Amino acid sequence: MAEYPRPLPLPTPETQHFWDGCKAGELRLQRCGECNHTYFPPRPFCPACSSRNVEIFKASGKATLYSYVINHRPRPDFGDKPHSIAVVTLAEGPRMMTNIIDCPQTPEALILDMPLEVTFEKANEEISLPKFKPAQTPAKG
């Protein structure tokens, strides 16, 4: 496998479960056992009530596009094509920063609130990055 052209995250004990999930094709979130708050990014305590009674669970992988910018400046690690830097709202509530892929990187294609689904880009043997693509709509008939 060729070396990934961009810096990659370094998992910590607090985030290892998230990266293990991504490697397994699962988007994992945390939920507080005291106040039921679901949150991202990973941490060992609830950001709403500070409880350490938290659980890790597999998220649905569904999201909507909350906000984005399209970067048009060439970068050696992205090539000369425009790419989106986006914030998505996960179906479970938290928001996360990501990239939108598998669609034109234009304002006409990147519609706010459009349904998305997670996909994973394998960067190396240890890290797969969560990215989002337009959701498949069921065929009508």
Residue pairs with C-beta under 8 A, 6 or more apart in sequence:
1 122
1 124
1 125
3 124
4 123
4 124
4 127
5 76
5 77
5 78
6 77
6 78
8 123
8 124
8 127
8 129
9 15
9 19
9 127
11 18
11 19
11 126
11 127
14 42
14 43
14 44
15 41
15 42
17 28
17 42
17 56
18 28
18 41
18 42
19 126
19 127
19 128
20 28
21 27
21 28
21 56
21 58
22 28
22 120
22 127
22 128
22 129
22 130
23 120
23 126
23 127
23 128
25 120
25 128
26 58
26 59
26 61
27 58
27 59
27 60
27 61
27 90
27 118
27 130
28 42
28 56
28 57
28 58
28 59
29 38
29 39
29 40
29 56
29 57
29 59
29 90
29 92
29 94
30 38
30 39
30 40
30 42
30 43
30 54
30 55
30 56
30 57
31 37
31 38
31 39
31 54
31 55
31 57
32 38
32 39
32 46
32 48
32 49
32 51
32 53
32 54
33 51
33 53
33 54
33 55
34 46
34 49
34 51
34 53
35 46
35 48
35 49
35 51
37 46
37 47
37 48
37 49
38 92
38 93
38 94
39 46
39 47
39 48
39 94
40 90
40 94
40 95
40 96
41 96
44 52
44 54
45 51
45 52
45 54
46 52
46 53
46 54
59 90
59 91
59 92
59 118
60 90
60 91
60 92
61 117
61 118
62 90
62 91
62 115
62 116
62 117
62 118
62 135
63 88
63 89
63 90
63 91
63 115
63 116
63 117
63 118
63 132
64 88
64 89
64 113
64 114
64 115
64 116
65 86
65 88
65 100
65 110
65 111
65 112
65 113
65 114
65 116
65 132
66 86
66 87
66 88
66 89
66 95
66 112
66 113
67 86
67 87
67 112
68 84
68 85
68 86
68 87
68 100
68 110
69 84
69 85
70 82
70 83
70 84
70 85
70 105
70 106
70 107
70 110
71 78
71 82
71 83
71 84
71 85
72 82
74 80
81 105
82 105
82 106
83 99
83 105
84 99
84 100
84 105
84 110
85 97
85 99
86 97
86 98
86 99
86 100
86 110
86 132
87 95
87 96
87 97
87 98
88 95
88 96
88 98
88 116
88 132
89 95
90 96
96 130
98 130
98 131
98 132
99 131
99 132
100 110
100 116
100 131
100 132
100 133
100 134
101 119
101 121
101 131
101 132
101 133
102 119
102 133
102 134
103 109
103 110
103 133
103 134
114 134
114 135
115 134
115 135
115 137
116 132
116 133
116 134
116 135
117 132
117 133
117 134
117 135
117 136
118 130
118 131
118 132
119 130
119 131
119 132
119 133
120 128
120 129
120 130
120 131
121 128
121 129
121 131
122 128
123 129
